Amino acid sequence: MHPQGSRAPLEFGGPLGAAALMLLLPATMFHLLLVVRSGPARLLDLPPYLPQPEALWSPRALLLWLAWLGLQAAFYLLPARKMAEGQELKDKSRLRYPINGFQALVLTALLVGLGVLVGLPLGALTEMLLPLAFVATLTAFIFSLLLYLKALIAPASALAPGGNSGNPIYDFFLGRELNPRICSFDFKYFCELRPGLIGWVLINLALLVQETELRGSPSLAMWLVNGFQLLYEAVLTTMDITHDGFGFMLAFGDLAWVPFTYSLQAQFLLYHPQPLELPTASVICLMNAVGFYVFRAANSQKNTFRKNPSDPRVADLKTIPTATGKQLLVSGWWGLVRHPNYLGDLIMALAWSLPCGVSHLLPYFYLLYFTALLVHREARDEQQCLQKYGLAWHEYCKRVPYRIVPYVY
């Protein structure tokens, strides 16, 4: 815990880096939304035009966005069949989280399906991506400011390890409070797993519907992208939940960046259809399945070991004891590389991009961005583990020398 004014090492280049990212990330998102519609669709080209204010601001988009947030919040508050405990906090307590995200996804699908049956023009959503992205970005800025102000009255035990440097720009970006809540409503958990992720699925579906209306049927490439990304899911034990505060970085990422840039492959296919033969599609499906298996199996193995090291599925795994009393896995998936879940993530990212062909770099933006994100996240994680486990972490690194990709990195 770093109290306000301490000399904790700053990440992301400190206040200047945080300020730059607050401008660069929204600018990149709008750049992608504009370029993907253009004829050349070149990632490194300037957009063909700059949007006029009326193309960005739309009361209709604002109402739609607020209704979407309200709907997902209502689903979040529905009684959950199962509750899960998060990681142990500084005061030794554990927060409880409702596990009803799949329920929210199913209810959303039923509502959207019912809406389409009664004439809801779902495909028209594709023409509103620009103003929707604008109101989502505006929401992220306002919400982050409210979270920053809320943290001013939060107890010290509720503050995040890194977001309390004393510099308002840096702390606004990183987030001062670890798990900001009102009663049992956890803002970070809600934003991480609900409006953005389910919104991403909905945007992909709208793009598929629009392609069907334009060309008579959705392409095989569009089916693959929709199917692959629908399978993807987040887990409670990601670093975002356990370590990072909730500020602009995560608020913008969850509410705007995820739905509007992660749907880039489907957007590309709507404006730039790509032929895809069945044998090629089969290979891409196999690649995605391998990535998904690695991602799920590695996370499942770690979570099983955390809950019960004596579980027969993990009891034979080799470990290194640490001064904190925890054990570091050095066999199984976690003996292959230090972050096998990241390896699975990157394999899937490549599989999501390949249906878009190899003539354009633009649909591979997600792969490039995600590689940079995971390498940076891995470096942050390494630093935290070194501080936490000391000599045991040095021993672990000797026994597991590769970070993400075996024999490469």
C-alpha positions as CSV (number, residue, x, y, z in Angstrom):
1,M,0.0,0.0,0.0
2,H,1.4,3.4,-1.0
3,P,-0.2,6.3,0.9
4,Q,-0.7,9.5,-0.9
5,G,2.5,11.4,-1.4
6,S,4.7,8.3,-1.2
7,R,7.5,7.6,-3.6
8,A,6.1,4.4,-5.1
9,P,7.5,3.8,-8.6
10,L,5.1,5.2,-11.3
11,E,4.0,3.2,-14.3
12,F,3.0,4.2,-17.8
13,G,5.6,7.0,-17.9
14,G,4.2,8.7,-14.8
15,P,1.8,11.8,-15.1
16,L,3.1,12.7,-18.6
17,G,2.6,9.2,-19.9
18,A,-0.9,9.0,-18.3
19,A,-1.9,12.3,-19.8
20,A,-0.6,11.2,-23.2
21,L,-2.5,7.9,-23.0
22,M,-5.8,9.7,-22.1
23,L,-5.5,11.5,-25.4
24,L,-3.9,8.7,-27.5
25,L,-6.3,5.9,-26.6
26,P,-9.5,7.7,-27.6
27,A,-7.8,9.1,-30.7
28,T,-6.7,5.6,-31.7
29,M,-10.2,4.2,-31.3
30,F,-11.7,6.9,-33.5
31,H,-9.0,6.5,-36.0
32,L,-9.8,2.8,-36.3
33,L,-13.5,3.5,-36.6
34,L,-13.0,6.0,-39.4
35,V,-10.2,4.1,-41.3
36,V,-12.0,0.7,-41.3
37,R,-14.9,2.3,-43.4
38,S,-12.5,3.8,-46.0
39,G,-11.7,2.1,-49.3
40,P,-8.0,1.5,-48.7
41,A,-8.5,0.6,-45.0
42,R,-4.8,1.1,-44.2
43,L,-4.0,1.0,-40.6
44,L,-1.2,3.7,-40.8
45,D,-3.1,6.0,-43.2
46,L,-4.8,9.2,-42.0
47,P,-8.6,8.9,-41.9
48,P,-10.2,9.9,-45.1
49,Y,-12.1,12.7,-43.3
50,L,-12.6,14.2,-39.8
51,P,-16.1,13.8,-38.5
52,Q,-18.2,16.9,-38.0
53,P,-19.6,17.6,-34.5
54,E,-23.1,16.4,-35.6
55,A,-21.6,13.0,-36.6
56,L,-20.2,12.5,-33.1
57,W,-23.0,13.9,-30.9
58,S,-26.4,12.3,-31.1
59,P,-29.1,12.5,-28.4
60,R,-30.4,9.2,-29.8
61,A,-27.0,7.5,-29.2
62,L,-26.8,9.0,-25.7
63,L,-30.3,7.6,-24.8
64,L,-29.4,4.2,-26.3
65,W,-26.2,4.1,-24.4
66,L,-27.8,5.1,-21.0
67,A,-30.5,2.5,-21.6
68,W,-27.9,-0.1,-22.3
69,L,-26.0,0.7,-19.1
70,G,-29.3,0.7,-17.1
71,L,-30.3,-2.7,-18.6
72,Q,-27.0,-4.3,-17.7
73,A,-27.0,-2.8,-14.2
74,A,-30.5,-4.3,-13.7
75,F,-29.3,-7.7,-14.8
76,Y,-26.3,-7.4,-12.5
77,L,-28.7,-6.8,-9.5
78,L,-30.8,-9.9,-10.3
79,P,-30.4,-12.6,-7.7
80,A,-27.4,-14.8,-8.5
81,R,-27.4,-18.5,-8.1
82,K,-23.8,-18.4,-7.1
83,M,-21.5,-16.0,-5.3
84,A,-17.7,-16.0,-5.6
85,E,-15.1,-14.5,-3.3
86,G,-12.4,-12.3,-4.7
87,Q,-8.8,-12.2,-3.7
88,E,-7.8,-11.3,-0.1
89,L,-7.5,-7.6,0.4
90,K,-5.1,-5.6,2.5
91,D,-7.4,-5.7,5.5
92,K,-7.7,-9.5,5.1
93,S,-11.3,-9.3,3.9
94,R,-12.7,-10.8,0.7
95,L,-15.4,-9.1,-1.4
96,R,-18.2,-11.2,-2.8
97,Y,-19.2,-11.1,-6.5
98,P,-22.5,-12.3,-8.1
99,I,-21.8,-14.9,-10.8
100,N,-24.6,-14.1,-13.2
101,G,-22.8,-12.8,-16.2
102,F,-24.0,-15.7,-18.4
103,Q,-27.5,-15.1,-17.1
104,A,-27.1,-11.4,-18.3
105,L,-25.8,-12.5,-21.7
106,V,-28.8,-14.9,-22.2
107,L,-31.4,-12.3,-21.1
108,T,-29.8,-9.8,-23.4
109,A,-29.9,-12.2,-26.3
110,L,-33.6,-13.0,-25.5
111,L,-34.5,-9.3,-25.4
112,V,-32.6,-8.5,-28.6
113,G,-34.1,-11.6,-30.3
114,L,-37.5,-10.5,-29.3
115,G,-36.8,-7.0,-30.5
116,V,-35.7,-8.3,-33.9
117,L,-38.9,-10.3,-34.2
118,V,-41.0,-7.2,-33.7
119,G,-39.0,-5.2,-36.2
120,L,-36.0,-3.8,-34.2
121,P,-33.5,-2.7,-37.0
122,L,-30.4,-4.3,-35.3
123,G,-28.3,-3.7,-38.4
124,A,-28.8,0.0,-38.1
125,L,-26.6,-0.1,-35.0
126,T,-23.6,-0.3,-37.3
127,E,-24.3,3.3,-38.5
128,M,-24.3,4.6,-34.9
129,L,-20.9,3.2,-33.8
130,L,-19.2,6.6,-34.1
131,P,-21.7,8.6,-31.9
132,L,-22.0,5.6,-29.5
133,A,-18.2,5.5,-29.1
134,F,-18.2,9.3,-28.4
135,V,-20.8,9.0,-25.6
136,A,-19.0,6.0,-24.2
137,T,-15.8,8.0,-24.1
138,L,-17.6,11.0,-22.5
139,T,-19.1,8.6,-19.9
140,A,-15.7,7.2,-19.1
141,F,-14.3,10.7,-18.4
142,I,-17.2,11.8,-16.2
143,F,-17.4,8.4,-14.4
144,S,-13.6,8.5,-13.7
145,L,-13.9,12.0,-12.2
146,L,-16.7,10.8,-9.9
147,L,-14.6,7.7,-8.9
148,Y,-11.7,10.0,-8.2
149,L,-13.8,12.2,-5.9
150,K,-15.4,9.2,-4.2
151,A,-11.9,7.9,-3.4
152,L,-11.2,11.1,-1.4
153,I,-13.5,9.8,1.4
154,A,-12.6,6.1,1.1
155,P,-10.7,4.5,3.9
156,A,-7.0,3.8,3.4
157,S,-7.6,0.0,3.3
158,A,-9.8,0.5,0.2
159,L,-7.1,2.3,-1.9
160,A,-5.2,0.6,-4.7
161,P,-1.5,-0.1,-4.4
162,G,-0.5,2.1,-7.3
163,G,-3.0,4.9,-7.9
164,N,-2.2,7.1,-4.9
165,S,0.9,8.9,-5.9
166,G,-0.4,12.4,-5.0
167,N,-0.4,13.5,-8.6
168,P,-4.0,14.1,-9.7
169,I,-3.5,13.3,-13.4
170,Y,-1.7,10.0,-12.7
171,D,-4.1,8.9,-10.0
172,F,-7.1,9.9,-12.1
173,F,-5.8,7.7,-14.9
174,L,-4.8,4.7,-12.8
175,G,-7.6,4.8,-10.2
176,R,-7.3,5.6,-6.5
177,E,-9.8,3.0,-5.1
178,L,-9.2,-0.7,-5.7
179,N,-12.9,-1.9,-5.7
180,P,-15.2,1.2,-5.6
181,R,-18.7,0.1,-4.4
182,I,-22.0,1.5,-3.4
183,C,-23.6,-1.1,-1.1
184,S,-23.0,-4.4,-2.9
185,F,-22.7,-2.9,-6.4
186,D,-19.1,-3.2,-7.5
187,F,-18.4,-0.7,-10.2
188,K,-15.2,-2.2,-11.5
189,Y,-16.5,-5.8,-11.6
190,F,-19.7,-4.5,-13.3
191,C,-17.8,-2.5,-16.0
192,E,-15.1,-5.2,-16.6
193,L,-17.6,-8.0,-17.3
194,R,-20.9,-6.5,-18.4
195,P,-21.6,-3.5,-20.7
196,G,-18.4,-3.6,-22.7
197,L,-18.0,-7.3,-23.2
198,I,-21.7,-8.0,-23.9
199,G,-21.8,-4.8,-26.0
200,W,-18.9,-6.2,-28.1
201,V,-21.0,-9.4,-28.8
202,L,-24.0,-7.2,-29.7
203,I,-22.0,-5.0,-32.1
204,N,-20.6,-8.1,-33.8
205,L,-24.1,-9.5,-34.2
206,A,-25.4,-6.2,-35.6
207,L,-22.5,-6.3,-38.1
208,L,-23.5,-9.9,-39.1
209,V,-27.1,-8.8,-39.5
210,Q,-26.1,-5.8,-41.6
211,E,-24.0,-8.0,-43.8
212,T,-26.9,-10.3,-44.3
213,E,-29.1,-7.4,-45.3
214,L,-26.5,-6.1,-47.8
215,R,-25.4,-9.4,-49.3
216,G,-28.2,-11.9,-48.7
217,S,-26.3,-14.0,-46.2
218,P,-23.4,-13.6,-43.7
219,S,-20.0,-14.8,-44.9
220,L,-18.1,-17.7,-43.5
221,A,-15.5,-15.3,-42.3
222,M,-18.1,-13.2,-40.4
223,W,-19.5,-16.4,-38.8
224,L,-16.1,-17.4,-37.6
225,V,-15.3,-14.0,-36.1
226,N,-18.6,-13.8,-34.3
227,G,-18.3,-17.4,-33.0
228,F,-14.8,-17.1,-31.8
229,Q,-15.3,-13.9,-30.0
230,L,-18.6,-15.1,-28.4
231,L,-16.6,-17.9,-26.8
232,Y,-14.1,-15.5,-25.2
233,E,-14.7,-14.8,-21.5
234,A,-13.0,-13.0,-18.6
235,V,-12.3,-14.5,-15.2
236,L,-12.3,-13.0,-11.7
237,T,-8.6,-13.5,-11.0
238,T,-7.3,-11.2,-13.8
239,M,-4.8,-8.5,-12.6
240,D,-7.4,-5.8,-13.4
241,I,-9.6,-7.1,-10.6
242,T,-6.9,-7.9,-8.0
243,H,-4.4,-5.1,-8.4
244,D,-5.3,-2.1,-10.5
245,G,-7.4,0.7,-9.1
246,F,-10.5,1.7,-11.0
247,G,-9.8,4.9,-12.9
248,F,-9.9,6.2,-16.4
249,M,-7.6,3.4,-17.7
250,L,-10.0,0.7,-16.9
251,A,-13.2,2.7,-17.2
252,F,-12.4,3.8,-20.8
253,G,-11.0,0.3,-21.6
254,D,-14.2,-1.4,-20.4
255,L,-16.8,1.0,-21.7
256,A,-15.4,2.2,-25.0
257,W,-12.2,0.5,-26.1
258,V,-13.4,-3.1,-25.8
259,P,-16.7,-2.9,-27.7
260,F,-15.6,-0.5,-30.4
261,T,-12.1,-1.8,-31.1
262,Y,-12.4,-5.5,-30.3
263,S,-15.2,-5.6,-33.0
264,L,-12.7,-4.3,-35.6
265,Q,-12.5,-7.6,-37.5
266,A,-16.3,-7.8,-37.9
267,Q,-16.3,-4.1,-38.9
268,F,-13.6,-4.8,-41.5
269,L,-15.5,-7.8,-43.0
270,L,-18.7,-5.7,-43.4
271,Y,-16.9,-3.1,-45.5
272,H,-14.2,-5.3,-47.0
273,P,-15.7,-8.8,-47.6
274,Q,-13.1,-11.6,-47.7
275,P,-13.5,-15.0,-49.4
276,L,-12.7,-17.9,-47.1
277,E,-12.5,-21.6,-48.2
278,L,-13.7,-24.4,-45.9
279,P,-10.2,-26.1,-45.5
280,T,-8.7,-22.7,-44.4
281,A,-11.6,-22.1,-42.1
282,S,-11.1,-25.5,-40.5
283,V,-7.4,-24.8,-39.8
284,I,-8.4,-21.4,-38.3
285,C,-11.0,-23.1,-36.1
286,L,-8.4,-25.6,-34.9
287,M,-6.1,-22.8,-34.0
288,N,-8.8,-21.0,-32.0
289,A,-9.7,-24.2,-30.2
290,V,-6.0,-24.7,-29.2
291,G,-5.7,-21.2,-28.0
292,F,-9.0,-21.4,-26.0
293,Y,-7.9,-24.7,-24.5
294,V,-4.5,-23.4,-23.4
295,F,-6.2,-20.2,-21.9
296,R,-8.9,-22.1,-20.1
297,A,-6.7,-25.1,-18.9
298,A,-4.0,-22.8,-17.5
299,N,-6.4,-20.6,-15.6
300,S,-8.4,-23.6,-14.4
301,Q,-5.2,-25.3,-13.1
302,K,-4.1,-22.2,-11.2
303,N,-7.5,-21.6,-9.7
304,T,-7.9,-25.2,-8.7
305,F,-4.5,-25.1,-7.0
306,R,-5.3,-21.8,-5.2
307,K,-8.6,-23.2,-3.8
308,N,-7.3,-26.7,-2.8
309,P,-3.6,-27.7,-3.3
310,S,-4.6,-31.2,-2.3
311,D,-7.1,-31.6,-5.2
312,P,-6.2,-34.8,-7.1
313,R,-6.0,-32.8,-10.4
314,V,-3.1,-30.6,-9.0
315,A,-1.7,-32.6,-6.1
316,D,1.2,-33.9,-8.1
317,L,2.4,-30.6,-9.4
318,K,5.8,-29.4,-8.3
319,T,6.0,-26.1,-6.3
320,I,8.5,-23.6,-4.8
321,P,7.6,-22.4,-1.2
322,T,7.7,-18.7,-0.6
323,A,8.1,-16.5,2.5
324,T,4.5,-15.5,2.3
325,G,3.4,-19.1,2.7
326,K,2.1,-19.5,-0.8
327,Q,3.5,-22.0,-3.3
328,L,4.6,-21.2,-6.8
329,L,3.7,-23.8,-9.5
330,V,6.7,-25.0,-11.5
331,S,5.1,-27.8,-13.4
332,G,2.0,-28.3,-15.5
333,W,1.0,-25.3,-17.6
334,W,2.8,-23.0,-15.2
335,G,6.1,-24.9,-15.7
336,L,5.9,-24.5,-19.4
337,V,6.0,-20.6,-19.4
338,R,5.3,-18.1,-16.7
339,H,2.1,-16.9,-18.3
340,P,0.5,-19.8,-20.3
341,N,-2.9,-18.0,-20.2
342,Y,-1.3,-15.1,-22.2
343,L,0.0,-17.6,-24.7
344,G,-3.6,-18.9,-25.2
345,D,-4.8,-15.4,-25.5
346,L,-2.4,-14.6,-28.3
347,I,-3.1,-17.8,-30.3
348,M,-6.8,-16.8,-30.2
349,A,-6.1,-13.2,-31.2
350,L,-4.3,-14.5,-34.3
351,A,-7.2,-16.9,-35.1
352,W,-9.7,-13.9,-34.8
353,S,-7.7,-12.0,-37.4
354,L,-7.0,-14.7,-40.0
355,P,-10.6,-14.8,-41.4
356,C,-10.0,-11.3,-42.6
357,G,-7.3,-12.5,-45.0
358,V,-3.7,-11.3,-45.2
359,S,-4.0,-8.3,-47.6
360,H,-4.6,-5.7,-44.9
361,L,-2.8,-5.0,-41.6
362,L,-5.8,-3.2,-40.1
363,P,-7.7,-6.3,-38.9
364,Y,-4.5,-7.5,-37.2
365,F,-4.5,-4.4,-35.0
366,Y,-6.0,-6.3,-32.1
367,L,-3.2,-8.9,-32.3
368,L,-0.5,-6.1,-32.4
369,Y,-2.2,-4.2,-29.6
370,F,-2.8,-7.3,-27.5
371,T,0.8,-8.5,-27.8
372,A,2.0,-5.1,-26.6
373,L,-0.5,-5.1,-23.8
374,L,0.4,-8.6,-22.6
375,V,4.1,-8.0,-22.7
376,H,3.7,-4.8,-20.7
377,R,1.3,-6.5,-18.3
378,E,3.7,-9.4,-17.9
379,A,6.5,-6.9,-17.0
380,R,4.3,-5.3,-14.4
381,D,3.3,-8.7,-13.0
382,E,7.0,-9.7,-12.8
383,Q,7.8,-6.6,-10.8
384,Q,5.0,-7.2,-8.4
385,C,5.9,-10.9,-7.9
386,L,9.6,-10.0,-7.3
387,Q,8.6,-7.6,-4.6
388,K,6.2,-10.1,-3.1
389,Y,8.2,-13.4,-3.3
390,G,11.8,-12.2,-3.5
391,L,14.3,-15.1,-3.7
392,A,11.5,-17.6,-4.4
393,W,10.6,-15.6,-7.6
394,H,14.3,-15.6,-8.7
395,E,14.3,-19.4,-8.3
396,Y,11.0,-19.7,-10.2
397,C,12.4,-17.6,-13.1
398,K,15.5,-19.9,-13.3
399,R,13.3,-23.0,-13.5
400,V,10.8,-21.4,-15.9
401,P,12.9,-19.1,-18.1
402,Y,10.3,-18.3,-20.8
403,R,7.7,-15.7,-20.1
404,I,4.9,-16.2,-22.6
405,V,6.0,-18.1,-25.7
406,P,8.2,-21.3,-25.1
407,Y,11.7,-21.0,-26.5
408,V,11.0,-17.5,-27.9
409,Y,10.1,-15.1,-25.2
